[in-house]
Amino acid sequence: MNRVRIKEGIVQKTSREALAVAQRILLELLHRRRSLIFWAIFPATVLVLNALILQERAQLTTAEAFASAAPPSLVGAALFFSCLGGSVATVVAEREQHTLKRLFLSPLTGFSYFLGIFIAHSVIGLGQTLLVWVIALSQRSEFQGNFALSLGIILLSILAYVGVGFILGTQLARRTEDVNALVAAFGVPLLILGGAFLPASLFPDSLLRIAEFNPVYHMNEALLGVVASGEDWGAIAPHVQFLAIFAVSMVILGWLSYLRMLQVERRL
């Protein structure tokens, strides 16, 4: 009985800490309304541009073009920059503003801190998802796939992006100026190879073999298969399994990176 109470207490403590971190990040974002506007404009612009290109080159109807453009525009562009780039920027800002020094005086755990950042960027990512879906639906696009499966892919994508962002933010970025360079150096090749800007069906066999190791490729193919083609679990299982393993690995590595960063910060 005591063990159960202890476990419940740990869960409640972790939840409170994570929600407090997420609330602080979201409140700071709300105060910077310009960032919210840009994060709304960006996915909308990418979606419209991708849809127009597909409509012209693939000879699709407007509805079909927006339905096909929504998944890569979302997971390959919007979520990438808001969740990966945003989490890197959040961690770097915490270090520059010496917020982490104050965290040393609190019982906040690395997992709670990571979970709080994940919750905050999940809210942002789901908001962008809703925006992309509303725009596509306004063009009479039809999404035929399973809603729960689509949501699961999106959440795994957010988790993977935040995990990678946590690693980059804690280990490689030291100043705010480093964020853009890191995101560009690591992200742009992954986005292109993942089919975010160019359909993977156009890739030569050599690039397709490399793309098999790219999480963005699996995010894109899984969500595109469910949303645009109405595929079931059997058809996209390899993509989702790769994505799940990658996301869990990034969470573990992100937590270890946080612990290492704390050791370095304590010595400064």
C-alpha positions in Angstrom: 0.0 0.0 0.0 2.8 2.4 0.9 4.5 1.6 -2.4 1.4 2.5 -4.3 1.1 5.8 -2.5 4.7 6.6 -3.1 4.3 5.9 -6.9 1.2 8.0 -7.0 3.0 10.8 -5.2 5.9 10.6 -7.7 3.5 10.7 -10.6 1.6 13.7 -9.2 4.8 15.5 -8.5 6.1 14.9 -12.0 2.8 16.0 -13.5 2.8 19.3 -11.5 6.4 20.1 -12.4 5.9 19.3 -16.1 2.7 21.4 -16.3 4.4 24.3 -14.5 7.3 24.2 -17.1 4.8 24.0 -20.0 2.7 26.8 -18.7 5.7 29.1 -18.2 6.9 28.4 -21.8 3.4 29.0 -23.3 2.8 32.1 -21.3 6.2 33.5 -22.5 5.1 32.7 -26.1 1.8 34.4 -25.6 3.6 37.6 -24.5 5.5 37.4 -27.8 2.5 37.6 -30.1 4.7 38.2 -33.1 6.1 34.7 -32.8 2.6 33.2 -32.7 1.6 35.1 -35.8 4.8 33.8 -37.7 4.2 30.2 -36.5 0.7 30.4 -37.9 1.8 32.1 -41.2 4.6 29.6 -41.8 2.7 26.3 -42.1 -0.2 28.0 -44.0 2.3 29.4 -46.6 4.1 26.1 -47.0 0.9 24.2 -47.4 -0.4 26.6 -50.1 2.8 26.6 -52.0 3.1 22.8 -51.9 -0.5 22.4 -53.0 -0.1 24.8 -55.9 3.0 22.9 -57.1 1.3 19.5 -56.8 -1.8 20.8 -58.5 0.2 22.0 -61.5 2.8 19.3 -61.9 0.7 16.2 -60.9 -2.5 17.5 -62.6 -4.5 17.1 -59.4 -7.7 18.9 -58.4 -7.4 21.6 -55.7 -8.9 19.2 -53.1 -6.5 16.4 -54.0 -3.5 18.7 -54.0 -4.2 20.1 -50.6 -4.9 16.6 -49.2 -1.5 15.4 -50.5 0.3 18.6 -49.5 -0.9 18.6 -45.9 1.2 15.8 -44.4 4.6 16.9 -45.7 3.8 20.5 -45.0 3.0 19.6 -41.4 5.5 17.0 -40.3 8.3 18.0 -42.6 8.1 21.8 -42.2 5.8 23.1 -39.5 6.5 20.7 -36.7 10.1 20.5 -37.6 10.8 24.2 -37.0 8.3 24.7 -34.2 9.2 21.6 -32.2 12.8 20.9 -33.0 13.9 24.5 -33.6 11.6 25.7 -30.8 12.9 23.3 -28.2 16.6 24.1 -29.1 15.8 27.8 -28.7 14.0 27.2 -25.4 16.9 25.3 -23.9 19.5 27.8 -25.1 17.4 30.7 -23.8 17.2 29.0 -20.4 21.0 28.8 -20.3 21.5 32.4 -21.4 19.0 33.8 -19.0 20.5 31.7 -16.2 17.1 30.1 -15.5 18.8 26.7 -15.0 20.8 28.2 -12.1 17.5 28.7 -10.3 16.3 25.2 -11.2 19.3 23.8 -9.2 17.6 25.1 -6.1 14.4 23.3 -6.9 13.6 19.6 -6.9 12.7 19.7 -10.6 13.9 16.5 -12.3 15.3 16.2 -15.8 12.3 14.1 -16.9 9.8 16.7 -15.6 11.7 19.4 -17.5 11.8 17.4 -20.7 8.1 16.5 -20.3 7.2 20.1 -19.7 8.9 21.2 -22.9 7.2 18.3 -24.8 3.8 19.4 -23.5 4.4 23.0 -24.5 5.5 22.2 -28.0 2.8 19.6 -28.4 0.2 22.3 -27.8 2.0 24.4 -30.4 2.3 21.5 -32.8 -1.4 20.5 -32.4 -2.4 24.1 -33.0 -0.4 24.1 -36.3 -2.0 20.7 -37.2 -5.5 22.2 -36.7 -4.6 25.2 -38.8 -3.2 23.0 -41.7 -6.2 20.7 -41.5 -8.7 23.6 -41.5 -7.1 25.2 -44.5 -7.1 21.9 -46.4 -10.7 21.2 -45.5 -11.7 24.7 -46.6 -10.5 23.6 -50.1 -12.9 20.5 -49.8 -10.1 18.1 -49.2 -11.0 14.7 -47.8 -8.9 12.8 -45.2 -9.9 9.2 -45.3 -7.5 7.6 -42.8 -8.0 6.6 -39.2 -8.0 9.7 -36.9 -6.4 8.0 -33.9 -3.6 6.6 -36.1 -2.9 10.0 -37.6 -2.8 11.7 -34.2 -0.4 9.0 -32.9 2.0 9.7 -35.8 1.8 13.4 -35.2 2.5 12.9 -31.4 5.4 10.6 -32.2 6.8 13.1 -34.6 6.6 15.9 -32.0 8.3 13.6 -29.4 11.1 12.8 -31.8 11.6 16.4 -32.8 11.7 17.6 -29.2 14.1 14.9 -28.2 16.5 15.8 -31.0 16.1 19.5 -30.2 16.9 18.8 -26.5 20.1 17.0 -27.5 21.2 19.8 -29.9 20.2 22.5 -27.4 22.0 21.0 -24.4 25.2 19.7 -26.2 25.9 21.8 -29.2 24.2 25.2 -28.9 25.7 27.7 -26.5 24.2 31.0 -27.7 21.0 32.1 -29.4 23.0 32.7 -32.5 23.8 29.0 -32.7 20.2 28.0 -33.0 19.7 28.9 -36.7 23.0 27.4 -37.7 22.2 24.2 -36.0 18.7 23.9 -37.4 19.9 24.7 -40.9 22.9 22.3 -40.8 21.0 19.3 -39.4 17.5 20.1 -40.6 17.5 21.2 -44.2 19.2 18.1 -45.6 16.9 15.9 -43.5 13.8 17.7 -44.8 14.9 17.4 -48.4 15.8 13.8 -48.0 12.6 13.2 -46.1 10.3 14.3 -48.9 9.1 17.5 -47.3 9.8 19.7 -50.3 10.2 17.0 -53.0 8.1 13.8 -53.2 10.2 10.7 -52.3 8.8 9.0 -55.4 11.1 11.1 -57.4 14.2 10.0 -55.5 16.8 7.7 -57.2 17.3 4.4 -55.6 20.6 5.5 -53.9 18.8 8.3 -52.1 15.8 6.1 -51.2 18.2 3.7 -49.4 19.7 6.6 -47.4 16.2 8.0 -46.7 15.3 4.7 -44.9 17.4 6.0 -42.0 15.8 9.4 -42.0 13.0 9.8 -39.4 11.5 12.7 -41.4 11.0 10.3 -44.3 9.1 7.8 -42.1 7.0 10.6 -40.5 6.1 11.9 -44.0 5.4 8.5 -45.5 3.3 7.3 -42.5 1.1 10.3 -42.3 0.8 10.7 -46.1 -0.3 7.0 -46.3 -3.0 7.4 -43.6 -4.3 10.8 -44.5 -4.1 11.0 -48.2 -4.4 7.3 -49.2 -6.5 5.9 -46.3 -4.0 3.1 -45.6 -4.4 1.0 -42.5 -1.9 -0.1 -39.9 -0.5 -3.0 -41.9 0.6 -0.7 -44.7 2.4 1.8 -42.6 3.6 -0.4 -39.7 7.3 -0.3 -40.7 7.3 3.5 -40.8 5.5 3.9 -37.4 7.7 1.2 -35.8 10.9 3.0 -36.9 9.4 6.3 -35.7 8.5 4.9 -32.3 11.9 3.4 -31.8 13.6 6.7 -32.8 11.3 8.8 -30.6 11.9 6.7 -27.5 15.7 6.7 -28.2 15.7 10.5 -28.5 13.8 10.8 -25.2 16.4 8.7 -23.4 19.3 10.5 -25.0 17.6 13.9 -24.4 17.3 13.1 -20.7 20.9 12.0 -20.5 22.0 15.1 -22.3 20.1 17.2 -19.8 21.8 15.5 -16.9 25.2 16.1 -18.5 24.3 19.8 -19.1 23.4 20.2 -15.5 26.8 18.9 -14.5 28.6 21.3 -16.7 26.4 24.3 -15.6 27.1 23.5 -11.9 30.8 23.8 -12.5 30.4 27.3 -14.2 
